């Protein structure tokens, strides 16, 4: 089993991932969904041809990597080795207080339990700070006798609900209405705080790491999420190593690690497929109509739109995009072509998906290396299995006593 990473391993792994991602960026940067033919198809015609003739069902089934033409098997093996990571050591977490998990969805509670049981700090925390806490379920789960809890949350309704729950359970918890992006959020991060952030999005967890470093926080546990939820158009590297890298990441690139759905049921998957097949059919229509071979971004649409006949769907979407429709499109052919393209897109994406986890680990290592540069001792590993949440990477950072 691969182990979790600390200190010198962090930068070694980062450099290896950096080389891999840069060398193969022509394979993972272009999106089959928005690009009719990909540049790498001319470099690897056999693989491209094979994938374009696979069915939609083929894309959904886990087939062995070596069943596909080169260079797929070799890339899959490299990606797997570079992204391999072990679990952080578990701690003896006292069982949860009676009925503490009431009103928490089952999967969310399992994630909280897993996260809480991997916070192996050298020193016993004294004051937990739950960053972007929602109702504070995580903070309450961590709170042990003799400790205090502060929860920071932007949504006033969640603050009130959280305070109600903490009061009900007689816990020494303070729920604060706070925009963590505002300049005054730093005041909550004094040195005695142990800060936790379970799935705080992009800018929110980056801001936490920057402030915790400036304010001299002792302990930090962050499970990052939604790397693309940032206010700028390009990724801003944090560590010296990432600043020195030639890898430039757009918002599209940053969305790659988040592009899988581990937990969707059959009905939701069917809706997603229909929605995407229709978008791809409309995409062919708009290219014909505009006589331009480029993708036209369309807004996300209510599920009810899938009830419309395909022609009506396209006419309404064209109207929404102020695209006049000329001639008489062959609606049946376009609809069939949309489904055909969906199969091709999903199969071509299998190449791009090999880089999903390596890119995510590159991003998380950038964060870990940044914290190390700020004087933290850093460990990085998994806190739960992938099926519970794909965002299962945990950064533990602690300063010398």
VOKE-48612 format. One line per field, with one value per residue (C-alpha): chain; residue in three letters; residue number from 1; x, y, z. Coordinates in steps of 0.1 Angstrom, whole numbers, plus 5000, padded with zeros to 4 digits. Layout:
ch A  ...
aa ala  ...
i NUM  ...
c1 X  ...
c2 Y  ...
c3 Z  ...
END
This chain:
ch A  A  A  A  A  A  A  A  A  A  A  A  A  A  A  A  A  A  A  A  A  A  A  A  A  A  A  A  A  A  A  A  A  A  A  A  A  A  A  A  A  A  A  A  A  A  A  A  A  A  A  A  A  A  A  A  A  A  A  A  A  A  A  A  A  A  A  A  A  A  A  A  A  A  A  A  A  A  A  A  A  A  A  A  A  A  A  A  A  A  A  A  A  A  A  A  A  A  A  A  A  A  A  A  A  A  A  A  A  A  A  A  A  A  A  A  A  A  A  A  A  A  A  A  A  A  A  A  A  A  A  A  A  A  A  A  A  A  A  A  A  A  A  A  A  A  A  A  A  A  A  A  A  A  A  A  A  A  A  A  A  A  A  A  A  A  A  A  A  A  A  A  A  A  A  A  A  A  A  A  A  A  A  A  A  A  A  A  A  A  A  A  A  A  A  A  A  A  A  A  A  A  A  A  A  A  A  A  A  A  A  A  A  A  A  A  A  A  A  A  A  A  A  A  A  A  A  A  A  A  A  A  A  A  A  A  A  A  A  A  A  A  A  A  A  A  A  A  A  A  A  A  A  A  A  A  A  A  A  A  A  A  A  A  A  A  A  A  A  A  A  A  A  A  A  A  A  A  A  A  A  A  A  A  A  A  A  A  A  A  A  A  A  A  A  A  A  A  A  A  A  A  A  A  A  A  A  A  A  A  A  A  A  A  A  A  A  A  A  A  A  A  A  A  A  A  A  A  A  A  A  A  A  A  A  A  A  A  A  A  A  A  A  A  A  A  A  A  A  A  A  A  A  A  A  A  A  A  A  A  A  A  A  A  A  A  A  A  A  A  A  A  A  A  A  A  A  A  A  A  A  A  A  A  A  A  A  A  A  A  A  A  A  A  A  A  A  A  A  A  A
aa unk  unk  unk  unk  unk  unk  unk  unk  unk  unk  unk  unk  unk  unk  unk  unk  unk  unk  unk  unk  unk  unk  unk  unk  unk  unk  unk  unk  unk  unk  unk  unk  unk  unk  unk  unk  unk  unk  unk  unk  unk  unk  unk  unk  unk  unk  unk  unk  unk  unk  unk  unk  unk  unk  unk  unk  unk  unk  unk  unk  unk  unk  unk  unk  unk  unk  unk  unk  unk  unk  unk  unk  unk  unk  unk  unk  unk  unk  unk  unk  unk  unk  unk  unk  unk  unk  unk  unk  unk  unk  unk  unk  unk  unk  unk  unk  unk  unk  unk  unk  unk  unk  unk  unk  unk  unk  unk  unk  unk  unk  unk  unk  unk  unk  unk  unk  unk  unk  unk  unk  unk  unk  unk  unk  unk  unk  unk  unk  unk  unk  unk  unk  unk  unk  unk  unk  unk  unk  unk  unk  unk  unk  unk  unk  unk  unk  unk  unk  unk  unk  unk  unk  unk  unk  unk  unk  unk  unk  unk  unk  unk  unk  unk  unk  unk  unk  unk  unk  unk  unk  unk  unk  unk  unk  unk  unk  unk  unk  unk  unk  unk  unk  unk  unk  unk  unk  unk  unk  unk  unk  unk  unk  unk  unk  unk  unk  unk  unk  unk  unk  unk  unk  unk  unk  unk  unk  unk  unk  unk  unk  unk  unk  unk  unk  unk  unk  unk  unk  unk  unk  unk  unk  unk  unk  unk  unk  unk  unk  unk  unk  unk  unk  unk  unk  unk  unk  unk  unk  unk  unk  unk  unk  unk  unk  unk  unk  unk  unk  unk  unk  unk  unk  unk  unk  unk  unk  unk  unk  unk  unk  unk  unk  unk  unk  unk  unk  unk  unk  unk  unk  unk  unk  unk  unk  unk  unk  unk  unk  unk  unk  unk  unk  unk  unk  unk  unk  unk  unk  unk  unk  unk  unk  unk  unk  unk  unk  unk  unk  unk  unk  unk  unk  unk  unk  unk  unk  unk  unk  unk  unk  unk  unk  unk  unk  unk  unk  unk  unk  unk  unk  unk  unk  unk  unk  unk  unk  unk  unk  unk  unk  unk  unk  unk  unk  unk  unk  unk  unk  unk  unk  unk  unk  unk  unk  unk  unk  unk  unk  unk  unk  unk  unk  unk  unk  unk  unk  unk  unk  unk  unk  unk  unk  unk  unk  unk  unk  unk  unk  unk  unk  unk  unk  unk  unk  unk  unk  unk  unk  unk  unk  unk  unk  unk  unk  unk  unk  unk  unk  unk  unk  unk  unk  unk  unk  unk  unk  unk  unk  unk  unk  unk
i 1  2  3  4  5  6  7  8  9  10  11  12  13  14  15  16  17  18  19  20  21  22  23  24  25  26  27  28  29  30  31  32  33  34  35  36  37  38  39  40  41  42  43  44  45  46  47  48  49  50  51  52  53  54  55  56  57  58  59  60  61  62  63  64  65  66  67  68  69  70  71  72  73  74  75  76  77  78  79  80  81  82  83  84  85  86  87  88  89  90  91  92  93  94  95  96  97  98  99  100  101  102  103  104  105  106  107  108  109  110  111  112  113  114  115  116  117  118  119  120  121  122  123  124  125  126  127  128  129  130  131  132  133  134  135  136  137  138  139  140  141  142  143  144  145  146  147  148  149  150  151  152  153  154  155  156  157  158  159  160  161  162  163  164  165  166  167  168  169  170  171  172  173  174  175  176  177  178  179  180  181  182  183  184  185  186  187  188  189  190  191  192  193  194  195  196  197  198  199  200  201  202  203  204  205  206  207  208  209  210  211  212  213  214  215  216  217  218  219  220  221  222  223  224  225  226  227  228  229  230  231  232  233  234  235  236  237  238  239  240  241  242  243  244  245  246  247  248  249  250  251  252  253  254  255  256  257  258  259  260  261  262  263  264  265  266  267  268  269  270  271  272  273  274  275  276  277  278  279  280  281  282  283  284  285  286  287  288  289  290  291  292  293  294  295  296  297  298  299  300  301  302  303  304  305  306  307  308  309  310  311  312  313  314  315  316  317  318  319  320  321  322  323  324  325  326  327  328  329  330  331  332  333  334  335  336  337  338  339  340  341  342  343  344  345  346  347  348  349  350  351  352  353  354  355  356  357  358  359  360  361  362  363  364  365  366  367  368  369  370  371  372  373  374  375  376  377  378  379  380  381  382  383  384  385  386  387  388  389  390  391  392  393  394  395  396  397  398  399  400  401
c1 5000  5014  5019  5009  5034  5054  5082  5108  5084  5060  5083  5097  5061  5052  5081  5072  5035  5045  5066  5039  5012  5032  5045  5010  4989  4978  4960  4941  4936  4913  4877  4860  4827  4835  4860  4849  4884  4913  4949  4961  4940  4965  4994  4976  4952  4948  4936  4914  4898  4892  4876  4854  4839  4831  4795  4781  4779  4817  4825  4806  4822  4855  4876  4913  4935  4956  4925  4930  4956  4988  4997  4966  4979  5013  4997  4972  5000  5020  4990  4981  5017  5019  4986  4990  4986  4980  4956  4967  4969  4935  4931  4910  4880  4856  4822  4797  4774  4738  4718  4746  4740  4703  4695  4728  4724  4740  4768  4777  4779  4801  4825  4825  4833  4861  4876  4874  4891  4922  4932  4964  4980  5010  4994  4958  4937  4923  4900  4885  4876  4852  4858  4828  4810  4774  4755  4787  4782  4819  4829  4804  4817  4853  4845  4857  4855  4878  4878  4860  4845  4840  4821  4824  4796  4784  4747  4729  4702  4728  4745  4712  4704  4739  4737  4704  4718  4749  4728  4705  4735  4748  4781  4806  4803  4800  4785  4797  4781  4813  4823  4856  4868  4864  4894  4882  4880  4917  4908  4894  4927  4948  4977  4958  4932  4930  4913  4893  4878  4860  4853  4856  4856  4885  4892  4877  4903  4932  4922  4922  4958  4971  4955  4964  5000  5001  4983  5005  4979  4991  4971  4953  4933  4920  4902  4901  4872  4861  4895  4877  4856  4880  4875  4901  4904  4937  4950  4973  5001  5008  5042  5076  5076  5042  5053  5083  5063  5054  5019  4992  4957  4924  4891  4882  4914  4907  4873  4888  4893  4856  4842  4832  4800  4806  4772  4746  4716  4703  4676  4700  4725  4699  4689  4725  4730  4699  4709  4744  4732  4708  4735  4758  4730  4724  4761  4761  4731  4747  4779  4759  4738  4766  4789  4816  4834  4835  4816  4788  4785  4749  4734  4724  4687  4659  4654  4618  4634  4642  4604  4602  4604  4640  4630  4612  4642  4666  4643  4639  4676  4684  4660  4677  4711  4696  4706  4683  4675  4676  4667  4649  4671  4668  4658  4658  4693  4706  4691  4707  4740  4739  4736  4764  4786  4779  4793  4824  4828  4825  4850  4875  4872  4887  4921  4915  4902  4935  4949  4920  4937  4973  4961  4941  4972  4993  4969  4968  5006  5009  4988  5009  5042  5030  5021  5056  5072  5052  5068  5043  5051  5028  5014  4991  4970  4935  4909  4883  4876  4870  4834  4824  4837  4862  4875  4892  4926  4935  4963  4974  4996  5011  5037  5064  5053
c2 5000  5035  5056  5091  5119  5142  5168  5158  5134  5163  5181  5150  5139  5174  5176  5142  5151  5185  5169  5143  5169  5193  5166  5154  5186  5182  5150  5165  5202  5201  5191  5166  5181  5215  5205  5184  5169  5169  5175  5144  5123  5128  5118  5087  5077  5041  5050  5078  5055  5028  5052  5068  5034  5025  5027  5048  5016  5010  5044  5035  5000  4996  4978  4971  4998  4974  4965  4998  5008  5026  5049  5044  5015  5031  5065  5048  5030  5062  5082  5055  5054  5092  5096  5067  5079  5061  5068  5091  5072  5070  5083  5070  5093  5090  5079  5107  5120  5108  5121  5144  5131  5140  5161  5153  5134  5099  5103  5137  5123  5094  5120  5140  5108  5099  5134  5137  5103  5113  5145  5131  5162  5160  5184  5181  5209  5234  5255  5242  5267  5253  5274  5277  5256  5255  5244  5233  5196  5189  5212  5197  5162  5172  5190  5171  5180  5210  5223  5252  5257  5286  5282  5308  5308  5333  5322  5338  5311  5283  5303  5305  5269  5258  5279  5263  5228  5236  5252  5221  5198  5222  5227  5256  5267  5301  5305  5336  5352  5359  5363  5345  5365  5398  5414  5411  5373  5371  5381  5346  5329  5335  5310  5287  5278  5244  5252  5226  5229  5200  5207  5245  5256  5271  5306  5299  5273  5291  5322  5301  5288  5323  5338  5309  5313  5350  5347  5320  5293  5261  5234  5231  5203  5210  5187  5209  5210  5228  5241  5260  5282  5311  5348  5350  5333  5317  5296  5315  5291  5293  5275  5283  5251  5258  5294  5280  5255  5261  5247  5273  5263  5278  5275  5247  5229  5233  5217  5184  5168  5174  5160  5125  5115  5086  5086  5094  5069  5055  5082  5111  5095  5091  5128  5138  5117  5131  5166  5162  5144  5173  5199  5181  5180  5217  5223  5207  5228  5261  5254  5248  5280  5303  5287  5288  5257  5267  5259  5283  5282  5276  5282  5253  5246  5233  5195  5202  5212  5175  5169  5191  5175  5179  5204  5226  5223  5235  5263  5276  5274  5292  5319  5321  5325  5350  5326  5329  5295  5294  5267  5236  5215  5177  5174  5136  5134  5161  5143  5110  5128  5142  5107  5095  5124  5117  5082  5096  5123  5100  5076  5102  5116  5084  5097  5131  5113  5096  5130  5139  5126  5135  5171  5171  5159  5185  5212  5198  5194  5231  5238  5215  5229  5264  5255  5239  5271  5290  5269  5241  5204  5189  5155  5146  5115  5100  5103  5080  5058  5073  5060  5080  5112  5116  5147  5125  5142  5157  5181  5181  5210  5217  5242  5233  5238
c3 5000  4992  5023  5030  5021  5042  5038  5012  4995  4988  4965  4948  4939  4928  4904  4889  4885  4870  4843  4835  4832  4811  4788  4780  4782  4746  4757  4787  4780  4750  4758  4735  4744  4729  4701  4671  4664  4689  4679  4695  4672  4645  4668  4680  4652  4663  4698  4685  4659  4685  4710  4683  4675  4711  4724  4752  4773  4767  4782  4814  4819  4837  4811  4818  4804  4784  4763  4746  4719  4728  4745  4767  4788  4795  4804  4827  4845  4849  4861  4887  4901  4903  4920  4944  4980  5013  5042  5070  5103  5121  5157  5185  5182  5211  5199  5190  5217  5216  5186  5174  5139  5137  5107  5089  5057  5060  5035  5049  5084  5072  5056  5089  5109  5085  5085  5123  5129  5109  5127  5143  5157  5181  5206  5219  5202  5227  5205  5172  5144  5118  5086  5063  5089  5076  5107  5124  5123  5119  5147  5171  5162  5171  5203  5234  5271  5279  5243  5228  5193  5170  5137  5109  5083  5057  5056  5085  5085  5089  5117  5136  5130  5141  5173  5180  5177  5198  5225  5224  5230  5257  5239  5244  5208  5193  5158  5140  5110  5089  5053  5054  5023  5042  5057  5092  5091  5102  5137  5144  5136  5167  5174  5198  5171  5154  5121  5101  5066  5051  5014  5015  4978  4959  4971  5005  5015  4998  5018  5050  5044  5037  5068  5091  5080  5086  5120  5134  5136  5153  5135  5102  5086  5051  5026  4995  4970  4938  4926  4899  4922  4921  4913  4885  4851  4856  4885  4909  4922  4959  4964  4950  4931  4914  4907  4889  4868  4832  4838  4831  4843  4831  4848  4824  4833  4870  4865  4853  4887  4896  4864  4877  4894  4918  4934  4907  4904  4871  4866  4872  4848  4822  4825  4823  4792  4775  4784  4770  4739  4732  4738  4714  4688  4693  4690  4655  4646  4657  4638  4606  4612  4622  4597  4623  4636  4673  4704  4716  4754  4765  4800  4823  4817  4839  4838  4825  4791  4785  4783  4752  4718  4704  4678  4704  4727  4699  4688  4724  4730  4698  4708  4742  4724  4699  4671  4640  4624  4586  4561  4574  4597  4597  4634  4635  4620  4644  4674  4664  4657  4692  4707  4684  4695  4732  4728  4710  4736  4766  4751  4740  4775  4789  4778  4795  4826  4832  4842  4866  4898  4889  4883  4916  4935  4918  4930  4966  4967  4957  4989  5010  4998  5004  5040  5044  5032  5059  5087  5091  5093  5066  5060  5031  5026  5022  5050  5034  5004  4970  4969  5000  4983  4955  4973  4999  5002  5035  5043  5080  5090  5124  5137  5162  5197
END
